[in-house]
Structures are given as C-alpha cells and as structure tokens.
Amino acid sequence: MMVAELKQQVLMQKASSTRTMKRISNSFHGTSVGFVPTMGYLHEGHMSLVKQSLSTCDHTVVSIFVNPIQFGANEDLDVYPHDLEGDIEKLESAGVDVLFQPHRETIYPKGFKTYVQVDEITDQLCGTSRPGLFKGVATVVLKLFNIVRPQHVFFGEKDWQQLAVIETMVRDLNLDISVHRVPLVREPDGLAMSSRNLNLSAEDRQKALSLSRSLEDAKEKIRQGTTAASQLKQSMKDRITAESGMQIDYISICDPISLQEIEEVKGRTLIALAVKIGSSRLIDNCIVKD
Amino acid sequence: MMVAELKQQVLMQKASSTRTMKRISNSFHGTSVGFVPTMGYLHEGHMSLVKQSLSTCDHTVVSIFVNPIQFGANEDLDVYPHDLEGDIEKLESAGVDVLFQPHRETIYPKGFKTYVQVDEITDQLCGTSRPGLFKGVATVVLKLFNIVRPQHVFFGEKDWQQLAVIETMVRDLNLDISVHRVPLVREPDGLAMSSRNLNLSAEDRQKALSLSRSLEDAKEKIRQGTTAASQLKQSMKDRITAESGMQIDYISICDPISLQEIEEVKGRTLIALAVKIGSSRLIDNCIVKD
C-alpha cells in the first residue's frame, strides 16, 4: 500500500507551459484522456469530478488556473482562496496523471484578443449580475481543451449554467469531446461545496444554510402541489431574507436546457439561486420533477 | 499520364456531413493534412492555395461553403456566384484528396449560438463597413478546423485582414495549426482575382482596374519619396473617382500587423482599399517598403 501510494506520487507530472502540457498530451495519444479544469482550492466536489475521470479514462489531467477574465472589476479575484500544496497532495493521492498549472501570462500573453461568446443561455441567472463571466469561462475552457486535448471532460452540476455553456460550445464548435455532468456535492449539513465557503465567517456559514434549505422547502411545496413559480420564489425569498444581511442576486425557476424562466412547474425544472452574504456570493440549485 | 489523371479523379472523396468528414480526417492520422477553406467559384487565386497545400502536405482538403453569418443583411449572399461542377473538375484535376461541402444546416443547426470574436484588428478596414464579417469568418473557420483537423491551412493575402484574424485566432486559442500566407493573384491586366469579379459588367470590369492602378501609383510615389499617408490616400482617391460610379469604402495605409492607421510611411506598410462599383464591392492591397 505504501509502495503503491509512493509510486502514484512519483508519477504525477506537472506542467506550467503550454509546450510541456502539449508534449505530455501527445505522449497520451491512443489512450483516453480525461480533463478536469478547476480554479484550485480543491474540495470534495472537485474530487468527485477527478474520481469520475480516473474511473472513466486511461489518463486524467487536472488544471488549476484562476481565470482573471471571468472575474468582474469588483469581484473576488484577489481574495480567491488557494492552497497549492494541499491541492497537489490531494491530486497525487487520488492518482491524477498530470497537473497543468499555467501562469496568467501563459494563457493570456500580451496582445491576446480572441474570445468565445455563447449567446442566449448566458443572459440569465449568473450572466445578469456577472456579465463577462461566461465569455471568460468559454474562452479559457476552449483554450484549455485545445492545450490538453481530452476526449472526456468533467464539470459539476453545481455550476449548472456553466455546464450548459460548455455543452453548447462543444456542440457548436464541433469539438470531439464528451462532457460529463457530475452531481453537486454537499457538506453534511446541506451547504453546497464551494471554494468560496472558506471566506465565510462562522455566523455567515450558518446563514448560508438558508440557500439549500430554501431549495428543500421549494421541493417539498412542489411535492405538495404548488406549481406557481412566483409563489415558490416568494417563499424561498422569505426563507432566505429571514436571516439578516442576505442579499438575493436571483432566484430562478426555469427550463434546465434553455434556462428560460417558467411560470408553472410542470415537467423537469431547474431551481437555481445566487445570494450575497457579506462579500461572498454563493450559488446553489436543484432539479425538480426529474 | 491519362491513367494518372484518371486515378486522381477517382480518388477525390466528397463529404457533406461532419461525420463523414471527421471519419476521413481520422483515416489521415499520422500524415500531414493541409486545408483550404473557400466559398467556391474557384479561380487561380484559390488554386494557388490548393497547389501550395498539395506541395506541402500528404493530404489536401478543400471546403466549399458560402458562410451565411459573415454576410450582412444587404450584402450579396443570395447572388454569390457558384459553379460546383466546374469547381469539382478543377479540384480533381489538381489532385485534391477531399472536398468538404457541408449544407448550411450542418454548420449552423437549429439552436446554434456560439461565436468567436477577435477584438481590435476587426474594427478597421472591412470590419467598419461589414461589422459582423470577421465574427462570422472566425466562427466558421474554427468550426471547419475542428471538423477537418489540419496541421496546415492556406489563406490568400488578398484578404489581408482575414489572414490577420485567422493568425490571431490560431495563436490565441492555442490551435496546433500552421497558417500559410499565399500571395494575391492578379489577372493579366492587374485586377485582383475574386469570385465577385464575375458580377461586374464589362464597363465596371474596366473601371475596376483603377484599384490596382491606384496601388501602383501609390507605390511609385513612395519610391519617389512621398511619405505622408494623407497625400497618398488623396491621390488614390482622385485616381479611383476619376471613373464614374465608384464609391470608396475605405483607403487605408496602416501597420500590416496591428492594422492601425499610420501617418507617415516609414517601414513595412500595408495599403488596402475597398471600393463599391455598382452592386459589387471589391478589395485590393499591397505591401510597400517590404
């Protein structure tokens, strides 16, 4: 067991340049390559993506890159949490083959000016309050795909809208990549796992439970026969703002594919929300009538 | 010789679906693939790209696709000339391996919503009067690259700005593709070859010579010591508008890389222009002080 662990640790390759990463990817030719792009500060949610890649593919590449162009001017780019040593330990123990950890200038060299824009599904939900978010996400993800050249990529349903954007981009740009959706992972008390949870005070951490609980309430109401989205949204809002200092960014009840708001919950429906607690902005979602 | 020609003709494969094209591309794995994207109605300019690909690569793929999203509402999409039989004959005789000729719905299926935008270098020259042009070009070219998967691509310097956009996109999106620049090809009398020349009346065809002649004049003036861009532009304008019915879209004297306008011709400089003659819009360019 010790020997096996040691072997895995020795074998994780690290690349910070695109040239090294491409050289490693080329050496994987003929095998299946899985890829998990992350912004680091890895938690069990990330690791569930990694595990799914490890069990699906011959080789697994994980990237850690805090993508500056998806952060707005007043967002938390500078305080985004990081723990590279801890991340490396987790990835090595899991048996990841390659960590790609590029510098900012490697991904966005001087004169960079090409962007990918997915229309329509980026106008709602997080796209409303974070207008450059999905342009930044689509652009960096396409670049990472082109550098790593995976056949399989793994994204969490926690970022439901991001998944919709990636799936659309992969289809529209004719990429030969299977996008795997991995369920959201929660803390034992129900809080959706997020690297941003670290920035919560103990008190705000407690208040943050109102997000998942408001989703559970809405689910229960739907089970009991409520279908009016306005009514469901109002009771979610009441539940969340019962705590002080909660600033609701959006509560959306929408089609899980088009992300268009609906008025009556009939078939499969996404309930998603974003709430600011102090300086942190948290998101959560669930599917009802699945 | 007859036998060799016959063999070439038999061997040109045709694909109209992305699946067939990708299957053929996969079968080329381990060999070098060159790609020439066109809108058809092939002339010697296109064939010079094809020839360069044939002499550079193991396999050559040519696409014919009149890309609707790069045409504005009042542009010539519906009257864009075509001659598929003639094109096939030219490509087969040249020894092209594959013709990819997708339907519009193959490239832009229902629900298509992902676009590639190259900033800055698309604001000037043709980008000014044709605002969606380069977004449409970059998007379709990236899609075609992803379907055909070439290592080498060939573009003509006639569309200088398009070449700059493609080169920037390939670099920024980390594509493993060599972009080959191929010189503009002219008719014996100097007119830059273009599929759009077909739409000119005999009289307009004659007037169209003023484009290349104004470039020659400017070159000569620069040789004789003129450096002021404003002066050069004015004499080009005078030369062109000496013909009746000529509507100048732009005359640009600019840096060949950034496409930023310059005031004094010192080093390597691009002179580019677009002129409407009747319903046709023609472009031409040359490099000075190379």
Interface residues (C-beta under 8 A of the other chain):
Chain A: T18 K22 F112 K113 T114 Y115 V116 Q117 V118 D119 E120 I121 A138 L142 K143 N146 I147 T168 M169 D172 L173 N174 L175 D176
Chain B: T18 K22 F112 K113 T114 Y115 V116 Q117 V118 D119 E120 I121 A138 L142 K143 N146 I147 T168 M169 D172 L173 N174 L175 D176
